[in-house]
Amino acid sequence: MDLSTILLVALAGSVVAPFVVARAGVLGGPLAAVLPAALFAWFFAQIGAVGTAPIVEVVPWVPSLGIDLTFRLDGFSLLFALLITGIGTLVTLYAASYMAEKPAFVRAQFLFYILLFMTAMLATVTADNLVALFVFWEMTSLLSFLLVGFQSEDAKARKAALQSLLVTASGGLALLAGIILIGVEAGTFSIAALVANPAPVLDSPLFPLIVACVLIGAFTKSAQFPFHFWLPNAMKAPTPASAYLHSATMVKLGVYLLARLDPVFAGAPWVGATLVFFGGLTMLIAAVQALRAIELKAVLAYSTVASLGTLVMLIGLDGPVSSVAVVGLILAHALYKATLFFCAGIVIHATHETRLRALGGLAKLLPFTAAATVLASFSMAGLPPFIGFISKEYLFEAKLESSLDTVAVTIGVLVNAVMVAIAGVLALRPFFGRPKKAFHVEHGEQPGMTVGPLLLAVVGVTFGLVPSLVAYALIEPAAIAIHGAPFDVSFKLWHGFTPMLALSGLVVALGAVLAWFWDPIHLAMRRRRAFDEVFLDRGYDLVLGRTLALARWSTNVLQNGDLRVYAAVVSATVTGLLAYGLLAGEGPVLPAIAGEPVRPYLLVVCALIVAGCLVAAAVPSLVSAIVAVGLSGYGLALVFLLNGGPDLALTQFSVETLFVVIVMAVLLKLPIVARSSRTTGERWMDGALAAAFAACILVATLWIAAKPFNPELTEYFAATAVPEGFGRNVVNVILVDFRALDTFGEIAVVAFAALGAWALLRSGGGSRRASKGA
């Protein structure tokens, strides 16, 4: 089974699963988990093949634009695919128990969103074409919006969902601009082709703009400063969605894209320095906010933002070890952070308490949750023998080997010390701390909710004790894939007594001190309201408020209900564009055209047209104006007829007749004579605008007449009308065959206009009958 078929199976399963869940009762969750579990098994089976060479599949999409659905499964995309499907399986089981008391439709709807999101994520990380990647990228944003705002009755959830959509979708627009520029400059949208030959992008004068657009798209997705605020707010989503979207998968898409394009951008050293700056700044802000956070999920959210900042910084560092550190941290973070979110959901679900300081003494009530939390927290703290310790070792090694070692190491020590403190508080306070009140556990530890965190926690310990299980199968292929060239990859637990070990010890010591004095530090940080002004979403609220105010102002000015203003704006815009095009062209404004013999009958017809226009503009009677406009239309039909266009003339005659009849019928319900509402100045402005437009049309017509006639299109239609259109009337063949969609559109316009006219002209019999009945 090829990769595209697997994605189609995932899509079809996402659509079918809700119907299964809605009708299967308690078995709905396990049955829905079969789909991600089967996908995980398929991707797991590809480890050996991907270790040899990437799996590439090309599905034509828009070949004329160089766009195709190229799917590429290499070490890096395989790592993400296994995380997406593996954690997705556990999320599906967890969600079934978490929402067991909800109606069947609600459970089915939530699992539908989750599985559809899984499919979009798989398509994103396996897409090699940047345009296809963008399409799936935006699908994850839309599905994230639906999941964050799933509890639509909560106003805060609705606001958080809208905020996440506006931020990520705005960044998506910037990313689309960057992708288009890459395609224009490099002549390809293939990531593999760009990595193989980055010179066209690097040498382009638009390279800084390309980088800026891509960084904005990646930063909004991965919650990097100044877009860091939306991720903690998105914790209003149900816990299964938080564990899946905002810690293990979706928020890493920005990191994924930056890592993919790092071999392309690495040729410009300033790009790496930019990533180090923004990643480090995001780490510091997230660490400060984590110390100030009150709710359990908020603390986890800010620690996630700090980890994402760490990943962005690592991508910006030079040296191959940074690739190993990126891959190791992605794997370790997904395991321990998904576990912690699962456990937080169990605690909140059982106690209905979200504040970290209010929790305590839960180890006896929730023993399995306590065990999973302790294991995951130790991995998050970077203690041996957990996989988090190995990833931290390579993190510090990458920073020490980089040219930006001083800044990177300093920020890394400070922020990781805060992460150790958070891990200690999360592991000890809710379960082994002194309880502030007596808790009555309603639901307890349901198997569907505890199997996921326990399994992930044990896997984190196992990978730490036996790193060879993932070193050669996952870490090495993924690190080589994002580095862009083969190198010797090392991923082991013990490196000896090294500077990295010393830094890890320093981090643990500082973290222990912070954890010991957590309460006074937390209270002192909470009192500093300046952090709320700088680090929260006040800037977002300000920008959104000003944007809405601008929209209201522009609506009041431009959409004021005056049709004359609308017509004037459109006419002025068209006239300005025409005038600019005529004046910007080469040569004189008025072209020299060959003279033609004077045809008196055409002069008479043109005089009738002009007379009709003048009368329509001057008379106060609406009936007289309509008749005058009809006179001009009939005169134009005569021009068509006298110049060899009988079909156009017949069409014009029909249109003018219908126009006069319909409008006259409408006017029967309106005053026949009405005083003009236009002032003298406005009428002069209307006349000037009309004269300017007429002058532009005159000059444009002269230029058209001056250009030599190109018969290629005419000859093509004449030659192909019979063999391809099977018709001898060339005009009919053009309308019905060559311009079929255009003609269909015109027919639709006429049909809609006829429906509108019928609605205006139909008698009010229904209303009168209703009145008589009353």
C-alpha positions, -999 to +999 in steps of 0.1 A: +000+000+000+015+033-011+016+066+009-012+084-009-035+054-003-027+055+034-037+091+035-069+084+017-076+056+042-070+080+070-094+105+055-121+079+048-117+065+083-120+100+098-154+104+081-167+069+089-155+068+126-181+093+140-209+071+128-193+041+144-187+059+177-223+073+178-238+038+175-213+016+193-218+029+229-189+020+252-171+003+224-170+034+203-137+047+216-117+015+212-132+010+177-123+046+167-087+040+180-083+012+155-077+037+127-048+056+142-034+023+156-034+007+121-018+038+106+009+037+134+015+000+125+019+009+088+044+037+095+063+016+120+067-010+093+084+016+071+113+022+095+136-003+077+127+010+042+131+047+052+165+040+068+178+030+034+162+057+012+132+080+014+099+068+000+087+092-027+054+092-045+043+118-071+006+124-078-001+150-106-022+179-094-016+211-114+013+202-137+010+233-158+020+254-127+046+229-115+024+218-085+019+182-077+010+161-047+045+148-040+046+128-008+080+121+008+086+098+038+121+102+052+135+099+087+122+133+099+087+129+085+085+093+097+093+105+133+064+130+131+041+104+115+048+079+143+042+106+170+010+118+152-005+083+149+008+068+181-002+097+204-034+100+183-043+064+192-040+072+229-058+105+226-087+087+209-090+062+238-085+090+263-112+112+247-137+083+247-134+080+285-130+117+291-163+125+274-182+093+284-209+114+300-214+135+269-241+127+244-232+103+217-233+130+190-208+152+210-184+123+214-186+115+177-182+151+167-150+155+188-134+123+176-143+133+140-123+165+145-094+147+162-091+121+134-095+146+106-068+167+123-046+136+124-051+132+087-042+168+079-011+165+101+001+134+083-004+150+049+015+181+061+046+163+073+047+140+043+041+167+016+073+175-003+056+202-024+053+235-006+020+244-021+004+211-010+021+215+024+004+250+027-030+235+019-027+209+046-011+234+070-042+256+068-064+226+073-047+221+107-054+257+116-091+253+108-095+221+127-075+236+156-101+264+156-129+238+159-112+219+187-102+249+208-137+263+206-153+229+209-170+239+242-189+266+223-211+275+253-180+290+270-173+325+259-136+322+268-133+291+246-149+309+217-125+339+221-095+316+224-105+297+192-110+329+172-076+342+185-058+310+175-074+311+141-067+348+134-030+345+145-022+312+127-043+321+096-026+355+093+008+338+095-004+313+069-010+342+045+026+354+050+038+318+045+018+316+013+036+347+000+069+332+009+061+300-009+051+318-040+083+338-040+103+307-035+086+291-065+092+322-086+128+325-077+138+288-077+114+275-103+103+247-081+081+241-050+098+208-041+115+209-007+139+181-018+149+201-049+154+233-028+177+214-004+197+199-033+202+233-049+195+263-026+215+288-047+186+303-066+169+312-034+200+324-015+212+345-045+178+361-050+174+398-041+141+388-025+158+364-001+153+386+030+116+389+021+113+352+016+129+345+050+106+371+067+075+355+053+085+320+062+095+330+097+062+348+103+043+317+092+064+294+113+064+317+144+026+321+144+022+283+142+048+275+169+039+304+192+072+323+190+075+359+202+056+381+194+029+355+187+035+335+219+003+345+236-022+324+217-010+290+228-017+294+266-051+308+258-058+278+236-058+256+267-095+263+269-098+233+246-108+200+261-077+182+276-075+155+249-072+183+223-046+202+244-025+171+247-027+163+210-027+197+193-008+220+215+020+199+230+027+169+208+019+178+172+004+209+156+025+236+174+056+218+162+046+223+126+064+257+125+095+239+139+091+212+113+090+237+085+121+257+098+140+224+102+131+213+067+142+246+052+173+250+074+196+235+048+183+262+024+185+291+048+218+280+065+238+297+037+229+331+052+244+332+088+220+360+098+190+337+095+205+314+122+212+344+145+176+356+140+163+322+150+185+321+181+173+356+191+136+350+188+139+314+202+158+327+232+135+356+238+105+332+236+122+309+261+127+337+286+092+351+283+077+316+286+098+308+317+087+341+334+050+334+326+053+298+338+065+311+372+034+334+373+008+309+360-020+298+384-038+270+366-023+236+360-028+235+323-014+271+320+018+261+336+021+232+311+012+255+282+040+280+290+065+252+295+055+241+260+061+276+246+096+274+263+103+241+246+092+254+212+116+284+217+143+259+225+137+240+193+137+272+173+170+282+189+186+248+182+176+251+145+194+284+144+226+270+158+253+257+135+268+223+136+254+188+130+249+181+167+220+207+167+201+184+144+204+155+169+193+178+197+163+190+177+152+154+169+158+142+205+139+171+221+110+166+197+107+130+207+113+135+244+089+165+246+061+147+228+064+118+253+065+137+286+043+166+277+015+145+263+017+124+295+016+155+317-014+169+298-032+135+301-025+135+339-036+171+343-069+162+326-074+132+349-068+155+380-092+182+367-118+156+356-117+140+390-115+170+413-129+199+392-100+220+405-077+237+380-055+258+403-021+242+410-018+257+445-052+243+456-042+207+448-026+182+471-027+147+486-040+131+455-015+102+453-038+079+474-068+088+453-051+087+419-020+064+423-015+055+386-018+092+376+007+101+403+032+075+390+029+086+354+032+123+364+064+116+384+080+097+356+071+123+330+082+151+353+116+135+358+120+133+321+110+169+317+135+179+344+162+161+324+171+135+351+188+102+342+180+077+330+151+093+312+151+102+275+147+139+286+182+137+301+197+125+269+180+152+249+192+178+273+228+165+270+227+170+233+210+203+237+239+217+257+264+200+234+249+218+204+250+251+222+286+246+233+297+238+198+279+267+182+294+300+174+267+316+196+276+295+226+277+321+253+242+335+247+227+301+239+242+284+270+232+312+294+196+313+282+195+275+282+207+272+318+182+297+331+152+285+312+159+248+318+163+255+355+127+269+355+116+237+336+132+216+364+113+236+390+080+232+371+086+195+368+093+192+405+062+212+415+040+192+390+053+159+404+051+167+441+025+193+449-007+178+434+000+143+447+023+145+477+017+180+489-005+189+519-041+191+507-057+225+511-092+209+512-108+175+511-113+162+476-141+140+465-130+121+435-160+115+412-147+095+383-115+080+396-089+065+372-107+051+342-087+026+322-092+045+289-077+076+305-048+060+325-034+037+298-021+065+277-001+084+303+013+052+318+024+039+285+041+071+274+058+075+307+072+040+306+083+045+270+102+076+281+121+056+307+127+027+284+141+049+256+164+065+282+177+032+296+180+016+261+185+045+237+196+021+210+159+013+205+155+047+188+190+059+180+194+040+148+158+035+138+145+071+144+170+096+157+198+090+131+176+091+099+156+121+112+188+141+121+204+133+088+172+143+069+171+178+084+209+183+084+209+177+046+240+156+046+251+123+062+272+125+095+280+102+124+250+103+148+255+095+185+225+092+209+234+075+241+228+079+279+263+082+292+289+105+277+313+105+306+322+135+328+317+163+303+309+200+303+274+190+293+270+169+324+282+198+345+257+221+330+229+195+335+239+193+372+239+231+375+204+232+359+190+206+383+205+224+413+191+258+403+157+241+395+156+225+429+162+259+446+134+275+425+110+246+433+118+250+470+110+287+470+082+283+444+054+300+464+073+332+473+087+335+438+052+329+423+036+355+445+063+380+439+060+375+401+022+377+403+024+412+418+044+425+388+014+436+367+038+450+341+043+414+328+006+413+319+010+445+298+041+432+280+038+394+277+000+388+274-023+395+245-029+432+251-011+439+218-034+415+200-065+431+216-052+465+206-046+455+170-079+437+167-098+466+182-082+491+159-089+469+129-125+466+138-127+504+143-112+509+109-137+484+094-166+503+111-153+537+098-147+524+063-182+508+062-198+540+073-179+560+046-180+535+017-212+515+024-234+544+033-264+533+012-260+559-015-259+542-049-245+573-065-215+572-042-209+536-050-211+543-088-188+573-084-162+553-065-162+525-091-162+549-120-134+570-106-113+539-099-117+525-134-111+559-149-079+563-129-066+529-139-073+536-175-057+570-174-026+556-157-023+528-183-026+553-212-002+579-198+024+553-187+027+538-221+054+547-246+048+572-273+022+600-276-011+598-258-031+601-291-019+576-317-018+583-354-045+562-372-053+558-408-082+578-422-114+561-433-141+573-457-170+592-442-202+571-440-232+595-436-255+569-422-231+561-394-229+599-386-267+599-383-268+569-360-240+583-338-259+616-336-289+596-323-268+579-297-253+612-285-287+628-284-301+600-263-273+603-238-277+641-235-314+638-231-311+611-204-287+633-185-307+665-187-344+656-184-360+654-149-386+628-158-375+592-152-397+579-180-381+603-205-347+593-193-354+556-198-367+562-233-336+583-241-313+555-228-332+530-249-327+553-279-289+552-273-290+514-270-310+510-302-285+533-320-256+511-308-275+480-321-277+498-355-239+504-354-234+466-349-258+458-377-243+483-402-207+469-394-214+432-401-225+420-367-261+409-370-259+385-341-247+413-318-273+436-332-301+412-324-288+406-289-286+444-283-321+449-297-334+422-273-316+436-243-327+471-249-363+461-254-363+441-222-346+468-203-371+495-213-401+472-206-389+460-172-377+493-160-409+510-172-429+483-153-410+490-122-415+528-125-452+523-125-449+519-087-426+549-084-431+587-089-431+595-126-413+628-119-390+634-090-369+663-080-332+657-082-314+652-049-281+662-064-266+696-057-251+717-084-216+709-073-223+672-073-238+674-108-207+692-120-185+665-103-206+638-120-202+655-154-165+658-149-162+621-140-183+611-170-162+633-193-129+619-180-142+583-185-154+591-220-120+606-228-102+575-216-125+552-236-119+574-267-082+573-264-082+535-257-104+529-287-081+549-309-051+529-297-070+497-304-078+509-339-042+519-345-028+485-337-025+461-366-050+433-366-037+399-355-057+372-373-042+342-355-071+337-332-097+342-360-079+317-382-077+292-354-114+293-347-122+291-384-099+261-389-110+242-358-148+250-357-158+220-379-132+193-368-133+200-330-167+219-326-186+200-353-203+233-364-201+255-394-214+287-376-181+298-361-197+322-337-220+295-323-191+271-319-171+297-300-200+304-276-210+268-271-176+250-272-145+272-269-161+296-244-186+272-229-180+281-192-180+318-200-213+314-219-227+294-191-218+322-167-235+347-189-266+326-190-266+323-152-263+361-149-293+365-173-313+339-154-306+355-120-315+389-135-348+374-148-356+360-114-350+394-099-371+411-124-399+385-119-397+392-081-401+429-087-429+426-114-450+399-099-484+411-086-490+414-049-519+390-050-505+369-022-503+399+001-538+410-009-552+375-003-536+374+031-551+408+039-586+397+028-583+365+049-574+386+079 
